[in-house]
Amino acid sequence: MSSLLRNLRYSARTLWKNPGLTLTVLLTLALGIGANTAILTVDYATLLAPIPYPEPDQLVVVWSKIQTFHNSIAAGDFVDWKRENKSFQDINAFSGGSFNIASKDQPENLDGRQVTPGFYKMMGRPFLMGRDFLPEEGIDGRDHVVILTHKLWAHLGSDPKIIGQTVRINGDPYTVVGVLSSGLDDRSNSQLTVPLVFKPEQVNHDFHWLLSIARLKPGVTIQQAQADMDSVATQIAQANPKSSKGWGVFVEPLKNDFLPSERKQTLWLLLGAVAFILLIACVNVANLLLARGLARQKELAVRSALGASRRTIFEQLITESLLLAIVGGLLGIGVGYAMLQGLMAIMPRGTLPDEADLHLNLPILLFTLAATTLAGLLFGSAPAWYASRVDPGEALKEGNRTGVGAGRHRLRQTLVIGEFALALSLLAGAGLAIHSFLNLLRVDLGIRTDHVLTFYLPIPDSRSKEPEKIIAYYRQMLSSINAVPGVTSTAALTGLPLFGSGFGMPFTIVGKPAFNDPSMRPNTSFGMVTPDFFKTFGVRLVNGRFFTDQDTASSVKVAVVNEDFVKKYFKDVDPLQQRVSVEQLIPGVAKLGPPVEWQIVGVYHNVHSRDRLDYRPEMEIPFWQIPWTASGIGVRTVNDPAAMVKSITAAVHAVDPEIALAQPRSMEEVRELVLSNDRFTLVLFVSFAAVALLLAALGVYGVMSFSVAQRSREIAKAVTDNLGGQGLFGVELFVKGDEVWFSEVSPRPHDTGMVTMITQWQNEFELHARAILGLPTEWLGGIVGMPVEPLVVAGYVISSPKAFYYFTLVFVFVATCAAFNLHRGGFGRMLKAVRDNDVAAQVMGINVLRAKISAFFVGSLFAGVAGACTAWFLQFVTIESFTLFASIWYLGMLIVGGAQSPIGAILGVLFITVFQEGLHEVGTQIMRNSHEAGGAIFAATNVALGASILLVLIFEPRGLAHRWSVLTNTFQLWPFPHR
């Protein structure tokens, strides 16, 4: 214990004397551990921690199954499940809803839910006051009771005597019977709950609109419950073959069952990304400590000469590392907390399930402690081992620069390469995320999102369900809104564009053979819209016509479908000659009527739906032929939609003062909402990639700083001896003791020219920065570029690909010969000397600055010829022709081949080109059998490129050219060995 305390005191004094290094290491560790703490908190709360209910493993979600898809359930199915099952303690149904609650000024719209009595008791949710619904409160006429969340109770004034009081909801009085405890339910969008009551007409097996959760009996497994519910579903199908044949049941654990699989994958990928950051931080710190250990060799040699054993020195250095790790870990907890708060601030609502409680807890703190200890041992062991093996005799020789063995050089090189390899992996991932997101931004949405306001009208269920009264209500509402100054068109709709049409309906094509199994019928998105819907949202007509005001209940039933519907079901026929049969939707009633035939009269351009990169079939019918009670409204305005909300609200209240506008948003806001999760993921990946690159650069800078400081006398002497006391850019260098001093003198002519050239490049960059950054073309006012005339050689126009191929081949041959012959002259030997060691070249009298500028211009000549050939081939020069991924591929060719010789460039181009074409050919062949597998091959092309670059950086940093050199030397010296 005494030795440990002594080592801790000495470590603290040593680190205090080196504040720069200590601060760098602590900040590096704080970033690495903080990022891991924040993301692990999110992953733990979402994916690992048990959901916050009593006996959470007993809670399951029960879905209806159609073919292989999950579906909501019908009220008749739920009633039969509840009665017939033998596996559940209880099963309850629920549905979302929108409610108008009375306030002092005007109605306030709130999201809520309807649940069957006993739901909160089954879930085990505690109440701050009051109770759950009683069984008799699930009967029509006795259901005017409400349970409030803690958040809504606080919003209403936190009245401790609110139980038994009345609040007006949807114009009717409701008695408050309970207030939920704060916590989980406050994170939900639903702020109040009313009983779910099944009216006689709603208890059927064909209209699916509910979700259900059940609690297993003790000792019953999910597999047993699945078998039990399969038996119940079979009985229902036998009793109701027309509506239930082919339908089944899924029984699944509640935990994350409503979380999309893509989001789970993203969370795991983010955890892998921050693990890379922590690994980079550890490698970074190991590199810094290794360099510091080399600088401390004299100190350690003195201690060794005075009797300190290697073990003592090793323990001392490990103690320093652990002390740094512990302090860095404490800082990391603070950084992690700050990052977590930032994540919660920018995270789109609904990204994580309500059960995910994001806060630092004991498992997270234990992870931080373990990560800190492991990090300290990881980055401290190698430097401590090397430093403890110092040879005192060599290290104490006067005037001898501290010796550094080849093994230590290799270790430092490996660490630096490892840092950049890990950082490059994250950058590649961030690049793919950026590429995918930019593709999303460029997708044709199928609508115009400018100057459109949308909202919903939450019509109370107590209102009339008669179609004539619904139509009259909406005609009056649209007329009132159209009269508002600045409104150009208005439409009613059941589904908001980008979110879907509102319903999913099976259908049959009239004239085609009927399906023996109704569950095998194709499915389409299905919605009702008024005639001005297409004008309001800018939907383009492809064929036929849109709806008119003459398409009413008394006229022929007509429909329009999207292009994807035609592509899938009417590929070889005229869609305007087809009819489609769909069960009738009864306004305001959860029940399907008899089949209705709809004549297709138009085809419109595809409109994207939320969370779908592809399209799906859609069918729209006139709202005046089948109206719907609670629908949405779209309003196209002349001015900013946000500025029109108050006047449009007044127009709505002029028709119905009890209705509040639900979710008023512009279509631009809807578009941002649809992209919010992708943007959030993009921001995280790019941020972590930037942090990784910063850490890697910081580590290299630290190592180079120590290396330069270690060789300062050698470098200064070489410069002063060979440059007459003047360094580059007019700076005088001289040695004073162990330090290098600098003083300014008048600049030399070539320095001034260099500054002028840099200034010119800077001005040129500023002129074209926006284009170089690859911003969307609409930000630049259109496509930026210029046409290029066809290449003419000796009067012959080179226009065909074959002729251009041979022309380019001549240039490649000439350029290759020039590159190989460049090495043979004095100019080539000068460039090789600077490449190998610019300090040694300076000592030999070579003007390094002139050599590097000459090399730059030679390289620019080669690149210019290649660029000219590309421009002639494309015959149009534009920024869009040279993408980020093209640059990455070219960089990969240099890295894989080796950037220090012409043969490296040739080998790199051959390898990457053959590699890319091979993957393309494999993907094409596989796609003929499996479209998804082939697409995965194409998607993995860039990943495979990144992997090949990483492997080359790790195992052969000098590229294939070095392997080629080894093979040729081996062949030339055979049968003698070559090393």
Secondary structure by P-SEA (a helix, b strand, c coil): caaaaaaaaaaaaaaaacaaaaaaaaaaaaaaaaaaaaaaaaaaacccccccccccccbbbbbbbcccbbbbbcaaaaaaaaaccccccbbbbbbbbbbbbbccccbbbbbbcccccccccccccccccccccccccccccccccccccaaaaaaaccccccccbbbbcccbbbbbcccccccccccccccbbbbbbbcccccccccccccbbbbbcccccaaaaaaaaaaaaaaaaaaccccccccbbbbbbcccccccaaaaaaaaaaaaaaaaaaaaaaaaaaaaaaaaaaaaaaaaaaaaaacccaaaaaaaaaaaaaaaaaaaaaaaaaaaaaaaaaaaaacccccccccccccccaaaaaaaaaaaaaaaaaacaaaaaaaaaccccccccccccccccaaaaaaaaaaaaaaaaaaaaaaaaaaaaaaaaaaaaacccccccccbbbbbbbccccccccaaaaaaaaaaaaaaaaacccccccccccccccccccbbbbbbccccccccccccccccccccccccccccccccccccccccccccccccccccccaaaaaccccccccccbbbbbccccccccccccbbbbbbccccccccccccccccbbbbccccccccccbbbbbbbccccccaaaaaaaaaaaacccccccccccaaaaaaaaaaaaaaaaaaaaaaaaaaaaaaaaaaaaaaaaaaaaaaaaaaaaaaaccccccccbbbbbbcccbbbbbbccccaaaaaaaaaaaaaaaaaaacccccccccccccccbbbbbbccccccccccccaaaaaaaaaaaaaaaaaaaaaccccaaaaaaaaaaacaaaaaaaccaaaaaaaaaaaaaaaaaaaaaaaaaaaacccccccccaaaaaaaaaaaaaaccccaaaaaaaaaaaaaaaaaaaaaaaaaaaccaaaaaaaaaaaaaaaaaaaaaaaacccccaaaaaaaaaaaaaacccccc
